[in-house]
Amino acid sequence: MLISYLSVIFCYFVILTAASKLGGESNKPNHHRFHHRAVLDPKGFFHLSWIKDQEANEIEFTIQAKTKGWIGFGISPNGGMINSDIIIAWIDESGRTRFHDRFAKNETLPIIDKSQDWLLLSSKENETHTEIKFKRPFVTCDTEFDQPITNGVTRLLWAYGDTKPNDDNSVQIHEPKKRGTRSMRLLMDDPDDNVKLESDIEIWNVRSQNSRVPVKETTYFCSLLKYPFPEKRHVVKYDVYVEPGNEQFVHHLVLFRCQHPDPSILATFLNSKDHECIPGLNNMPPDLLHCRSFYLIWTVGGGSFSFPKDVGLPLGGGEDDNSVFYMLEVHYDNTYLVKNIVDNSGFQLYTTKTLRKYDADNYVIGSVEDYRLILPPRQPEVVVVGHCSSECYEDIMPKDGINVMSIMVHAHLLATRIKARLFRNGTELEPLIDDIYYDFNYQDYWHFNEPRKIMPGDQVTIECYYNTSNINKTTLGGFQTSEEMCHVFIAYYPRMPDDRSCFSGLSPTTIATLAEIDQLAPIEPEVDPRIVSPLHLQNQTLTGYLQNKTDWDDDLVRNALHLLRYAPRQTQCYYRYTYRVHNTQNMVGYPKNFIPYKTDEVICKSYIQTTSGGSGTLMIVIVIIFVLLLVIGGYLAIRRNIWKSSSTITFARWNN
């Protein structure tokens, strides 16, 4: 009788399992539990949702794809399939879920990993879609075949097929349009999009006006706009508009304030054609050089931004900023020289007259972008640094410091990693950011839920790592995509008056040493010097010589790599007003004898699983429960029989 009762209980659990696998099906993903979501494919057929558990050091994913075949998902070290950490899953004809942690040795079917570190939680399918839910530790104990999930950019791989595999080794290759890669920050704390906007919000659309993109690789177009409101306002949110169809051409947008001594002169540039405006090339009207005070930036891969509830970015007024005119800069990449491109990309600014408690602002730290940023060819790693001396801000930073809300790194195609280090009183603090998998095609602000502090006297050092292994000539700093940059953009509050950007570069003398030049003509650091000797190079500019230099022997490379990273640099502070530059008195390097920051020990985590695939952990739990019920039932049955026997004997004795 008891065994029959337990069997009924077991059947009840099985029915619940089936209901959980088949019930509640929908063609759209259920995102209500998940903090983050993304559509990974252009057609909207592959949805990803995820939620991180910081205490458990693990992340839970749900994938819903428009297929009844198989689903693939994983993490790549570089955006390619080789050496990627991948799961492949499907629900077979019997209703059993096949789910495996795999490793891609090459571009064939990934092998099943001996250590199964992706844990299946549930699965279901309906007439059109398959949904797989699973989780994984941030860092697993499989250091050979698994990729870590870090605070930086994670390159995700996705794929799916429409045919159910017959077994674990017969997964058919995906079609070209049913696979892809997408860079995401899986562990990022997003800005609070639930901040209630003020009731008097008015939108200012800051866009280029039917710009005709030239048929050349790189173009910087600038257009002037007049502030449309009569009073100071706060921008509390902004969106980005990229002209549909032009996503491949628009690389970045920058909005600058204009600080002209006679603003009425700028009115003559309104409604005029776009001006090419690559800084340093003197290809724009001189009056527009007064419009280089950085205000907002968006780069490819970025999204919208909402400010914290008590912070706004000021427009049209302030102690030292009464900007009436703004300049929009759009960087176009037309690598394949496409004709007839017309563009109207730009920003959508959400403005309010109800001023918030704090004015916010942005500033830039990094390396100069000229001949002083130099990358020798054919090197797996070149590190360039930009030291920002505390001298730049000693007279304007509040005594309580500034609060960093967000930070964004920027470089071009050769960069692989960008790190912002923070030093205070001889001690290195936690980095502001360490983007170990920098991706040129995904650049967005990293948001802090709790602002980071920069205090008076602090030094910020930017380290940019590059790989020039496949480059056969010297690469210099510059504004074209084929050149390089090393910048970090910092969004902060409260706003510092007469804000300034902070760049540093090697001295011309140091550059001459690493390039084997005997003597340069004396000149200001930011001006391209001419070579005096050796005589056969006389009167060449240093930039021209370096651009054509290919003969880097081992000793020269070794010396150059050391100087690029460790030689002292001249810090230059670019003031808000035009191009007024203050060169700090002392050369700046890493702080002497500083105490390095020690990262917390990373504790790896693994799940106990077999590699045979299966129907998920829920069925395992049910089997365990059933076995426990059998054991308990057997125990109770034995106790019942003993009691019956004892009672019979006692009754017999009483009768006697």
C-alpha positions as CSV (number, residue, x, y, z in Angstrom):
1,M,0.0,0.0,0.0
2,L,2.8,2.4,1.0
3,I,4.8,1.6,-2.2
4,S,1.7,2.3,-4.3
5,Y,1.3,5.6,-2.5
6,L,5.0,6.5,-3.2
7,S,4.5,5.6,-6.9
8,V,1.6,8.0,-7.1
9,I,3.9,10.8,-5.6
10,F,6.6,10.0,-8.2
11,C,4.2,10.1,-11.0
12,Y,3.0,13.5,-9.7
13,F,6.6,14.8,-9.9
14,V,7.0,13.5,-13.4
15,I,3.8,15.3,-14.5
16,L,5.1,18.5,-12.9
17,T,8.4,18.1,-14.8
18,A,6.6,17.6,-18.1
19,A,4.4,20.6,-17.4
20,S,7.5,22.7,-16.6
21,K,9.0,21.7,-19.9
22,L,6.0,22.2,-22.1
23,G,3.8,24.8,-20.4
24,G,4.0,28.5,-20.6
25,E,5.5,28.5,-24.1
26,S,5.7,31.8,-26.0
27,N,7.2,33.1,-29.2
28,K,8.8,35.9,-27.3
29,P,11.4,35.6,-24.5
30,N,10.2,36.1,-20.9
31,H,12.6,38.8,-19.6
32,H,10.9,39.8,-16.3
33,R,13.5,38.1,-14.2
34,F,16.5,39.3,-16.2
35,H,18.3,42.7,-15.8
36,H,19.9,42.6,-19.2
37,R,18.8,41.5,-22.6
38,A,20.0,41.8,-26.2
39,V,18.9,40.6,-29.7
40,L,22.1,39.1,-31.2
41,D,21.1,38.7,-34.8
42,P,19.9,41.3,-37.4
43,K,16.6,39.5,-38.0
44,G,15.6,39.3,-34.3
45,F,15.5,35.5,-34.2
46,F,18.2,35.0,-31.4
47,H,17.3,36.6,-28.1
48,L,19.7,36.6,-25.1
49,S,18.8,37.5,-21.5
50,W,21.0,37.3,-18.5
51,I,21.3,38.1,-14.8
52,K,24.4,38.1,-12.7
53,D,24.8,36.9,-9.1
54,Q,27.8,38.8,-7.7
55,E,27.7,36.9,-4.4
56,A,27.7,33.4,-6.1
57,N,30.1,34.6,-8.8
58,E,28.0,33.2,-11.5
59,I,25.7,34.3,-14.4
60,E,22.5,32.9,-15.6
61,F,21.5,33.0,-19.3
62,T,18.3,32.4,-21.2
63,I,18.5,31.9,-25.0
64,Q,15.4,31.8,-27.1
65,A,15.9,31.2,-30.8
66,K,13.5,30.8,-33.7
67,T,14.4,27.2,-34.4
68,K,13.5,23.6,-33.5
69,G,17.0,22.5,-34.3
70,W,20.1,23.2,-32.3
71,I,21.4,26.4,-30.5
72,G,25.1,27.4,-30.1
73,F,26.4,30.0,-27.8
74,G,29.8,30.8,-26.4
75,I,32.7,33.1,-25.4
76,S,35.6,33.8,-27.8
77,P,39.0,35.3,-26.9
78,N,39.1,37.4,-30.0
79,G,35.8,37.2,-31.9
80,G,36.7,34.0,-33.9
81,M,35.7,30.4,-33.3
82,I,39.2,29.0,-32.6
83,N,39.9,28.5,-28.8
84,S,36.3,29.5,-28.0
85,D,34.3,28.1,-25.0
86,I,30.9,27.0,-26.4
87,I,27.7,25.2,-25.5
88,I,25.6,23.4,-28.1
89,A,22.1,22.3,-27.1
90,W,18.9,20.9,-28.6
91,I,15.8,18.9,-27.5
92,D,15.8,15.6,-29.3
93,E,12.8,13.8,-30.8
94,S,12.2,11.9,-27.5
95,G,12.0,15.2,-25.6
96,R,15.4,14.8,-24.0
97,T,17.6,17.8,-23.8
98,R,21.1,17.4,-25.2
99,F,23.4,20.0,-23.7
100,H,27.2,20.1,-23.6
101,D,30.1,22.4,-22.7
102,R,32.5,22.2,-25.6
103,F,35.8,23.6,-26.9
104,A,36.6,24.8,-30.4
105,K,40.0,23.6,-31.3
106,N,39.4,24.8,-34.9
107,E,36.5,25.8,-37.1
108,T,35.0,22.3,-37.1
109,L,32.5,20.9,-34.6
110,P,33.7,21.8,-31.1
111,I,34.8,18.8,-28.9
112,I,32.9,17.9,-25.7
113,D,34.8,19.3,-22.7
114,K,35.7,16.8,-20.0
115,S,34.9,19.5,-17.4
116,Q,31.2,20.5,-17.9
117,D,31.1,24.0,-16.5
118,W,27.9,25.3,-18.1
119,L,25.0,24.0,-16.1
120,L,21.6,23.3,-17.8
121,L,18.7,24.6,-15.7
122,S,15.7,24.1,-18.0
123,S,14.6,23.8,-21.6
124,K,11.4,23.9,-23.7
125,E,10.2,24.2,-27.2
126,N,7.0,25.0,-29.1
127,E,6.0,25.0,-32.8
128,T,8.6,27.7,-33.7
129,H,11.1,28.4,-30.9
130,T,13.5,26.6,-28.6
131,E,14.4,28.0,-25.2
132,I,17.5,27.0,-23.2
133,K,18.2,28.3,-19.7
134,F,21.6,27.7,-18.1
135,K,24.3,29.2,-15.9
136,R,28.1,29.4,-15.6
137,P,30.6,30.7,-13.0
138,F,32.4,33.9,-13.9
139,V,35.7,32.0,-13.6
140,T,35.8,28.2,-13.9
141,C,38.5,25.8,-12.7
142,D,39.0,24.7,-16.3
143,T,41.9,27.0,-17.3
144,E,42.7,25.0,-20.4
145,F,39.4,25.2,-22.3
146,D,37.2,27.8,-20.6
147,Q,37.2,31.6,-21.1
148,P,36.7,33.9,-18.0
149,I,33.8,36.3,-17.8
150,T,35.3,39.6,-16.7
151,N,34.2,43.2,-16.1
152,G,35.5,44.2,-19.5
153,V,34.2,43.4,-23.0
154,T,33.2,39.7,-23.6
155,R,33.0,38.6,-27.2
156,L,30.0,36.3,-27.6
157,L,29.5,33.8,-30.4
158,W,26.0,32.7,-31.4
159,A,24.7,30.3,-34.0
160,Y,21.7,28.0,-34.7
161,G,20.6,25.3,-37.1
162,D,17.1,24.1,-38.2
163,T,17.8,20.4,-38.1
164,K,17.9,18.3,-34.9
165,P,21.2,16.3,-34.7
166,N,20.9,12.5,-34.6
167,D,23.6,12.3,-31.9
168,D,26.3,14.4,-30.1
169,N,28.7,14.2,-33.1
170,S,26.3,15.0,-36.0
171,V,25.5,18.7,-35.5
172,Q,25.2,20.1,-39.0
173,I,27.1,23.3,-39.8
174,H,25.2,26.5,-39.6
175,E,24.2,28.7,-42.5
176,P,26.3,31.9,-43.0
177,K,23.4,34.1,-41.9
178,K,22.6,32.0,-38.8
179,R,25.8,32.7,-36.9
180,G,27.6,35.8,-35.7
181,T,29.6,37.5,-33.0
182,R,28.6,40.3,-30.6
183,S,30.7,42.1,-28.0
184,M,28.9,42.8,-24.7
185,R,29.8,43.8,-21.2
186,L,28.0,41.0,-19.3
187,L,28.9,42.2,-15.8
188,M,28.4,45.9,-16.2
189,D,26.1,47.9,-13.9
190,D,23.8,49.8,-16.2
191,P,22.8,53.4,-15.5
192,D,19.4,53.6,-13.7
193,D,17.0,53.9,-16.6
194,N,14.2,54.0,-14.1
195,V,15.1,57.5,-13.0
196,K,12.0,59.6,-13.4
197,L,12.5,62.4,-15.9
198,E,11.3,65.9,-15.2
199,S,7.8,66.9,-16.4
200,D,9.1,69.7,-18.6
201,I,11.4,67.7,-20.8
202,E,12.1,69.1,-24.3
203,I,14.2,67.4,-26.9
204,W,16.9,69.0,-28.9
205,N,17.9,67.0,-32.0
206,V,21.5,67.7,-32.8
207,R,22.1,66.2,-36.2
208,S,24.1,66.6,-39.3
209,Q,22.0,67.9,-42.2
210,N,22.1,65.8,-45.3
211,S,25.9,65.4,-45.2
212,R,27.4,64.0,-48.3
213,V,30.2,61.7,-47.3
214,P,33.2,62.0,-49.6
215,V,34.6,59.0,-51.5
216,K,37.7,58.5,-49.3
217,E,38.6,56.3,-46.4
218,T,38.4,58.8,-43.5
219,T,36.4,62.0,-43.2
220,Y,35.7,64.3,-40.2
221,F,32.8,66.6,-40.9
222,C,31.8,69.4,-38.6
223,S,28.7,71.5,-38.6
224,L,27.6,74.4,-36.3
225,L,24.4,74.6,-34.3
226,K,22.9,77.3,-32.2
227,Y,21.6,76.6,-28.7
228,P,17.7,76.9,-29.1
229,F,16.7,77.8,-25.5
230,P,16.9,81.1,-23.7
231,E,18.1,79.8,-20.4
232,K,20.5,77.3,-18.8
233,R,19.2,73.7,-18.9
234,H,20.3,70.2,-17.9
235,V,20.6,67.3,-20.3
236,V,19.4,64.4,-18.2
237,K,19.5,61.7,-20.9
238,Y,20.6,61.3,-24.5
239,D,20.0,58.9,-27.3
240,V,22.0,58.4,-30.5
241,Y,20.5,58.4,-33.9
242,V,22.6,56.7,-36.7
243,E,21.0,57.0,-40.2
244,P,19.6,53.6,-41.1
245,G,21.9,52.0,-43.6
246,N,24.9,54.1,-42.6
247,E,25.9,52.0,-39.5
248,Q,29.0,50.8,-41.3
249,F,30.2,54.3,-42.1
250,V,29.5,56.3,-38.9
251,H,32.4,55.6,-36.5
252,H,31.9,58.3,-33.8
253,L,30.0,61.5,-32.9
254,V,31.4,64.3,-30.8
255,L,29.5,67.4,-29.6
256,F,31.8,70.3,-28.7
257,R,31.1,73.7,-27.0
258,C,32.2,76.8,-28.8
259,Q,34.1,79.4,-26.7
260,H,34.7,82.1,-29.2
261,P,35.7,85.6,-27.9
262,D,33.2,87.1,-30.3
263,P,30.3,84.5,-30.7
264,S,28.6,86.7,-33.3
265,I,31.2,85.7,-35.8
266,L,30.2,82.0,-35.5
267,A,26.7,82.9,-36.6
268,T,28.0,83.3,-40.1
269,F,28.8,79.5,-40.2
270,L,25.2,78.5,-39.4
271,N,23.4,76.7,-42.3
272,S,26.7,76.5,-44.2
273,K,28.0,73.3,-45.7
274,D,29.9,70.8,-43.5
275,H,33.5,71.6,-42.9
276,E,36.2,68.9,-42.8
277,C,37.8,69.2,-39.4
278,I,40.6,66.8,-38.7
279,P,42.5,68.6,-35.8
280,G,46.0,69.6,-36.7
281,L,45.6,69.5,-40.4
282,N,44.4,73.2,-40.7
283,N,41.6,72.1,-43.0
284,M,38.8,74.0,-41.2
285,P,38.1,77.7,-40.8
286,P,40.2,79.2,-37.9
287,D,37.2,80.5,-36.1
288,L,35.9,77.0,-35.6
289,L,39.0,76.1,-33.7
290,H,37.3,77.9,-30.8
291,C,34.8,75.0,-30.9
292,R,36.9,72.2,-29.4
293,S,35.6,72.1,-25.8
294,F,34.5,68.5,-25.4
295,Y,30.9,68.0,-24.4
296,L,29.5,64.6,-25.4
297,I,30.8,61.6,-27.3
298,W,29.4,58.4,-28.9
299,T,31.4,55.7,-30.6
300,V,30.4,52.7,-32.6
301,G,28.8,50.0,-30.4
302,G,27.6,52.5,-27.8
303,G,24.0,53.2,-26.7
304,S,21.9,55.8,-24.9
305,F,22.8,57.3,-21.5
306,S,20.8,58.4,-18.5
307,F,22.3,60.6,-15.8
308,P,21.9,59.8,-12.0
309,K,18.8,61.4,-10.5
310,D,20.6,64.4,-8.9
311,V,23.0,65.1,-11.8
312,G,22.6,66.9,-15.2
313,L,24.9,68.0,-18.0
314,P,24.6,71.8,-18.3
315,L,23.6,73.4,-21.5
316,G,23.9,77.1,-22.4
317,G,25.2,78.5,-19.1
318,G,27.5,78.2,-16.1
319,E,30.3,80.0,-14.3
320,D,32.7,79.7,-17.2
321,D,30.5,78.3,-19.9
322,N,27.9,80.6,-21.7
323,S,28.0,78.6,-24.9
324,V,25.5,79.7,-27.5
325,F,27.0,77.7,-30.3
326,Y,27.9,74.0,-30.4
327,M,29.7,72.0,-33.1
328,L,28.9,68.4,-34.1
329,E,31.7,66.3,-35.4
330,V,31.0,63.1,-37.3
331,H,33.8,60.7,-38.1
332,Y,33.0,58.6,-41.3
333,D,34.9,55.5,-42.3
334,N,34.3,54.8,-46.0
335,T,36.9,52.0,-46.4
336,Y,35.4,50.7,-49.6
337,L,35.0,54.1,-51.2
338,V,31.2,53.9,-51.5
339,K,29.5,56.7,-53.5
340,N,26.4,58.7,-52.8
341,I,26.3,58.4,-49.0
342,V,23.9,60.9,-47.4
343,D,23.8,61.1,-43.6
344,N,21.8,62.7,-40.9
345,S,23.2,61.1,-37.8
346,G,23.5,62.8,-34.4
347,F,22.3,63.1,-30.8
348,Q,18.8,63.4,-29.3
349,L,19.2,65.4,-26.0
350,Y,16.5,65.3,-23.3
351,T,16.7,68.8,-21.7
352,T,15.0,70.3,-18.6
353,K,14.7,73.8,-17.1
354,T,14.4,72.1,-13.7
355,L,18.1,72.1,-12.8
356,R,19.4,69.2,-10.7
357,K,21.7,69.5,-7.8
358,Y,25.0,68.8,-9.6
359,D,26.5,69.9,-12.9
360,A,28.3,67.1,-14.7
361,D,31.0,67.2,-17.3
362,N,33.4,65.1,-19.3
363,Y,37.2,65.2,-19.7
364,V,39.8,63.2,-21.6
365,I,43.0,61.6,-20.4
366,G,45.6,59.8,-22.5
367,S,48.4,60.0,-25.0
368,V,48.9,62.7,-27.6
369,E,48.0,61.6,-31.1
370,D,51.0,62.5,-33.2
371,Y,54.5,61.4,-33.8
372,R,55.0,60.9,-30.1
373,L,52.7,57.9,-30.2
374,I,54.8,55.4,-32.1
375,L,54.3,51.7,-32.7
376,P,57.2,49.6,-34.1
377,P,56.0,47.0,-36.6
378,R,55.8,43.2,-36.2
379,Q,55.4,43.2,-32.4
380,P,53.0,41.1,-30.5
381,E,52.7,43.7,-27.7
382,V,53.5,47.4,-27.6
383,V,52.5,49.4,-24.6
384,V,52.0,53.2,-24.8
385,V,51.2,55.2,-21.7
386,G,49.6,58.6,-21.0
387,H,50.3,60.1,-17.6
388,C,48.0,62.8,-16.3
389,S,49.9,64.9,-13.8
390,S,47.9,66.2,-10.8
391,E,49.3,69.6,-11.7
392,C,46.6,69.8,-14.4
393,Y,43.8,70.0,-11.8
394,E,45.4,71.2,-8.6
395,D,43.8,74.7,-8.9
396,I,40.3,73.6,-9.9
397,M,39.5,70.3,-8.4
398,P,37.1,70.4,-5.3
399,K,38.9,69.5,-2.1
400,D,36.5,66.5,-1.8
401,G,37.4,65.4,-5.2
402,I,35.2,64.4,-8.2
403,N,32.8,61.5,-8.6
404,V,33.4,59.4,-11.7
405,M,30.0,58.2,-13.1
406,S,31.2,56.5,-16.2
407,I,34.3,55.8,-18.2
408,M,34.9,54.9,-21.8
409,V,38.1,53.8,-23.6
410,H,39.0,54.7,-27.1
411,A,41.7,53.5,-29.6
412,H,41.7,52.2,-33.1
413,L,42.3,48.8,-34.9
414,L,45.6,47.7,-33.4
415,A,44.6,48.1,-29.7
416,T,43.9,45.0,-27.7
417,R,43.7,46.2,-24.1
418,I,43.2,49.6,-22.3
419,K,43.7,50.2,-18.6
420,A,43.2,53.3,-16.5
421,R,45.4,53.1,-13.3
422,L,44.8,55.4,-10.3
423,F,47.6,56.4,-7.8
424,R,47.1,58.2,-4.5
425,N,49.8,59.1,-2.0
426,G,52.3,56.4,-3.3
427,T,49.7,53.6,-3.4
428,E,48.0,52.2,-6.5
429,L,44.2,51.9,-6.1
430,E,41.8,49.6,-8.0
431,P,42.0,50.5,-11.7
432,L,39.2,52.7,-13.0
433,I,38.9,50.3,-15.8
434,D,40.8,47.4,-17.3
435,D,39.4,46.4,-20.7
436,I,41.4,43.3,-21.3
437,Y,39.5,42.4,-24.5
438,Y,39.2,45.8,-26.1
439,D,37.0,45.7,-29.3
440,F,37.2,48.6,-31.8
441,N,33.6,47.8,-32.8
442,Y,32.2,48.0,-29.3
443,Q,33.0,51.2,-27.5
444,D,30.6,52.4,-24.8
445,Y,30.7,54.0,-21.4
446,W,31.3,51.7,-18.4
447,H,28.9,52.8,-15.7
448,F,29.5,52.7,-12.0
449,N,26.6,52.1,-9.6
450,E,28.7,53.7,-6.9
451,P,30.9,56.5,-8.3
452,R,34.6,56.2,-8.1
453,K,36.6,59.1,-6.5
454,I,39.5,61.1,-8.0
455,M,41.0,63.3,-5.3
456,P,43.3,66.3,-5.5
457,G,46.9,65.0,-5.9
458,D,45.9,61.8,-7.6
459,Q,47.7,60.6,-10.8
460,V,45.8,58.8,-13.5
461,T,47.8,56.7,-16.0
462,I,46.4,55.2,-19.1
463,E,48.0,52.1,-20.6
464,C,47.2,51.1,-24.1
465,Y,48.3,47.7,-25.5
466,Y,48.7,47.1,-29.2
467,N,49.5,44.2,-31.5
468,T,51.4,45.1,-34.6
469,S,52.4,41.5,-35.6
470,N,50.7,41.9,-39.0
471,I,51.9,45.4,-39.7
472,N,55.1,46.0,-41.7
473,K,55.6,49.7,-41.2
474,T,55.6,52.0,-38.3
475,T,52.3,53.2,-37.0
476,L,51.9,56.7,-35.5
477,G,49.2,58.5,-33.5
478,G,46.6,60.3,-35.5
479,F,42.9,60.7,-36.3
480,Q,42.6,58.3,-39.2
481,T,41.5,54.7,-38.4
482,S,44.7,53.4,-39.9
483,E,46.6,55.5,-37.3
484,E,46.3,55.0,-33.5
485,M,44.9,56.7,-30.4
486,C,45.0,56.1,-26.6
487,H,42.2,57.9,-24.8
488,V,39.9,57.5,-21.8
489,F,36.8,59.6,-21.5
490,I,35.6,60.3,-18.0
491,A,32.1,61.5,-17.1
492,Y,32.0,63.0,-13.6
493,Y,30.5,65.5,-11.2
494,P,30.6,68.1,-9.8
495,R,31.9,70.0,-12.8
496,M,35.3,71.7,-12.5
497,P,35.5,75.3,-13.9
498,D,37.7,75.9,-16.9
499,D,37.9,72.1,-17.4
500,R,40.8,70.7,-19.3
501,S,41.8,67.6,-21.1
502,C,45.1,66.0,-20.0
503,F,47.5,64.3,-22.5
504,S,51.1,63.4,-22.4
505,G,53.8,62.4,-24.8
506,L,57.5,61.6,-25.1
507,S,59.8,64.4,-25.6
508,P,61.2,64.9,-29.1
509,T,64.7,64.0,-27.7
510,T,63.4,60.7,-26.4
511,I,61.7,60.0,-29.8
512,A,65.0,60.8,-31.6
513,T,66.8,58.3,-29.3
514,L,64.5,55.4,-30.0
515,A,64.5,56.2,-33.7
516,E,68.3,56.6,-34.0
517,I,68.2,60.3,-34.9
518,D,71.3,62.3,-33.8
519,Q,69.9,65.8,-33.7
520,L,66.6,67.6,-34.1
521,A,65.9,71.2,-34.7
522,P,64.8,72.9,-31.4
523,I,61.0,73.3,-31.5
524,E,57.9,73.1,-29.2
525,P,56.9,69.4,-28.4
526,E,53.6,69.5,-30.2
527,V,55.1,70.8,-33.5
528,D,56.6,68.2,-35.9
529,P,60.4,68.8,-35.7
530,R,62.9,68.5,-38.5
531,I,65.9,66.4,-38.5
532,V,69.3,68.1,-38.4
533,S,71.5,65.0,-38.5
534,P,72.4,62.4,-39.7
535,L,73.0,64.5,-42.9
536,H,71.3,62.1,-45.3
537,L,68.0,62.7,-43.4
538,Q,68.5,66.4,-43.0
539,N,65.3,68.6,-43.3
540,Q,63.0,65.6,-43.2
541,T,60.2,65.9,-40.7
542,L,60.4,63.4,-37.8
543,T,56.9,62.2,-38.7
544,G,57.8,61.6,-42.3
545,Y,60.9,59.7,-41.4
546,L,59.1,57.5,-38.8
547,Q,56.1,56.8,-41.1
548,N,58.5,55.2,-43.7
549,K,60.8,53.5,-41.2
550,T,60.7,49.7,-41.6
551,D,64.2,48.6,-40.5
552,W,63.7,47.9,-36.8
553,D,66.4,45.5,-35.5
554,D,66.0,43.6,-32.3
555,D,68.1,46.0,-30.2
556,L,66.2,49.0,-31.5
557,V,62.9,47.4,-30.8
558,R,63.9,46.4,-27.3
559,N,65.0,50.0,-26.5
560,A,61.9,51.5,-28.1
561,L,59.5,49.2,-26.2
562,H,61.1,50.2,-22.9
563,L,61.1,54.0,-23.6
564,L,57.5,53.9,-24.9
565,R,56.3,52.5,-21.6
566,Y,58.7,53.8,-19.0
567,A,60.4,57.0,-20.2
568,P,59.1,60.2,-18.4
569,R,56.6,62.3,-20.4
570,Q,55.5,65.9,-20.8
571,T,51.9,66.4,-19.6
572,Q,49.9,69.0,-21.6
573,C,46.7,70.4,-20.2
574,Y,44.3,71.6,-22.8
575,Y,42.0,74.2,-21.4
576,R,38.3,74.5,-22.2
577,Y,38.9,77.7,-24.1
578,T,40.2,76.9,-27.6
579,Y,43.6,75.4,-27.8
580,R,45.3,77.1,-24.9
581,V,47.8,74.6,-23.6
582,H,49.6,74.5,-20.3
583,N,52.8,72.3,-20.2
584,T,53.4,71.0,-16.7
585,Q,56.8,72.0,-15.3
586,N,58.0,68.5,-14.5
587,M,58.2,65.4,-16.7
588,V,55.9,62.7,-15.4
589,G,56.3,58.9,-15.1
590,Y,55.0,56.2,-12.8
591,P,55.1,57.3,-9.2
592,K,58.4,56.3,-7.5
593,N,58.3,53.2,-5.3
594,F,54.5,53.0,-5.3
595,I,52.7,50.1,-3.6
596,P,51.0,48.1,-6.5
597,Y,47.4,47.3,-6.3
598,K,46.7,43.7,-5.4
599,T,43.7,42.1,-7.0
600,D,41.5,39.9,-4.9
601,E,42.3,36.3,-5.3
602,V,40.0,34.8,-8.0
603,I,38.4,31.6,-6.7
604,C,37.4,29.4,-9.5
605,K,34.1,27.4,-9.4
606,S,32.9,24.3,-11.1
607,Y,29.7,22.3,-11.2
608,I,29.6,18.5,-10.7
609,Q,28.3,17.1,-14.0
610,T,28.9,14.2,-16.4
611,T,29.6,14.8,-20.1
612,S,26.8,12.5,-21.3
613,G,24.2,15.3,-21.7
614,G,20.8,14.8,-20.3
615,S,17.4,16.2,-19.4
616,G,18.6,18.7,-16.9
617,T,19.1,19.0,-13.2
618,L,15.4,18.9,-12.4
619,M,15.1,15.2,-13.4
620,I,18.2,14.4,-11.3
621,V,16.6,16.0,-8.3
622,I,13.3,14.1,-8.9
623,V,15.2,10.8,-9.0
624,I,17.0,11.6,-5.8
625,I,13.7,12.5,-4.1
626,F,12.1,9.2,-5.3
627,V,15.0,7.2,-4.0
628,L,14.8,9.0,-0.6
629,L,11.0,8.3,-0.5
630,L,11.6,4.6,-1.2
631,V,14.2,4.5,1.6
632,I,11.9,6.3,4.0
633,G,9.0,4.1,2.9
634,G,11.0,0.9,3.4
635,Y,12.0,2.1,6.8
636,L,8.4,2.9,7.8
637,A,7.2,-0.5,6.4
638,I,9.8,-2.4,8.5
639,R,8.8,-0.4,11.6
640,R,5.1,-1.2,10.9
641,N,5.8,-4.9,10.5
642,I,7.9,-5.0,13.7
643,W,5.0,-3.2,15.6
644,K,2.5,-5.6,14.2
645,S,4.6,-8.6,15.2
646,S,5.2,-7.1,18.6
647,S,1.5,-6.4,19.1
648,T,0.5,-10.0,18.1
649,I,2.9,-11.5,20.6
650,T,1.8,-9.2,23.4
651,F,-1.9,-9.9,22.6
652,A,-1.2,-13.6,22.7
653,R,0.5,-13.3,26.1
654,W,-2.5,-11.4,27.5
655,N,-4.8,-14.1,26.3
656,N,-2.7,-16.7,28.0
